[in-house]
Structures are given as structure tokens and as C-alpha cells.
Amino acid sequence: MNNPHMPPELLQVTNDIELVRSEPLDGALYLGMLMEDDAEYLDLSASQYAAEECFSMHNAMVDGTMLSYWVDYQGAKVGHLGIVRVKEQATQESHWAMEYWLVRAARAQGIMPRAARRVLDYAFGANRFNEVVLDITPENTASQSVARKIGGILIPEESDAERQRWRVYKESANA
């Protein structure tokens, strides 16, 4: 039986860029790619992180609160892109948040803006939500560039020294 909340298995971006839906058991692969490329991001033990990632991905995908895709470039997995429903601890308000990353060798080639644009086109077109939030560290100029290229607007009043809050609205993304 098909789950109406599950996103498509494949989103074609260009001839050499595809987005392949992540599966809940992909947590170990996700962890392995991060450790190989950016081990400093990880502060949990590998097995704990992989188990938590698998469990949370499974629940979020089943209930429709997550879009999760591998970024394939020329037939190889080079990154990940996801949109997930999150709840702010302080306010208990929830919003849709986008995260993305690429391995170093795939950066600065225009892959992520095209991939993120394709996921947003799908999600906005399917009326899954009307805006998405990106929280980006001030020193991460590459992610800020991606945010701009997909129609992101920096929201200074929601930003602080540790993160910049960007929003992409359905209307601005289609402009």
C-alpha cells in the first residue's frame, strides 16, 4: 500500500544531477560520508548517531514530516538535502527547515542550488508548505550563496551571532 506522505523516489535535476529519496536505513551511509569528509561535525559516537538517524528518518518519512534525498552527481552520491518539520524549543512553534551538504570534491559547481531548487519546486508545487527556514552559520558563505540562489531572504531580527536565519517563501522562490 502506498503512503501518500512519501515523496517521490527520484527527482531529476539535470542530465547529471539526480535526487534519490533517502531510506530510513541509510543513516549509516550518511554518517560514513560525513565522517570521511567533515568528521569535525560529529560529536556523538558513530553507532549512536547512525541508530538515532535511522529511527528519526523512519518516523519523519512515514508521517510526512520529512523530505530526504541523496544528491547524486554523475552517478555518485555526493551529498544530502532534506527538509524536515522542526519545533522550536523556546516557543514550541514549528516550521519547515532545510539542510544540505556536499562532499568537498562536489562543491563550487552549482550542484546544490539546482538540487535545492528542484526539491522546493516539488514541495511548493505539491502544497506541502509555503515557506522553509535555513539556519546558516555566519562564516558559511557557500551555504549563504545557495540560500540566495534559491530565493532566500536573510531575516536579521531572527538571526544572532551563532546563526543567520534565512527564509524561502513559495512566492519569492517562484519569482
Beta strands, then each sheet from edge to edge (+ up, - down):
strand 1: 10-12
strand 2: 17-21
strand 3: 66-73
strand 4: 76-87
strand 5: 94-102
strand 6: 131-136
strand 7: 153-154
strand 8: 164-169
sheet 1: 1+ 2- 3+ 4- 5+
sheet 2: 6+ 8- 7+
end
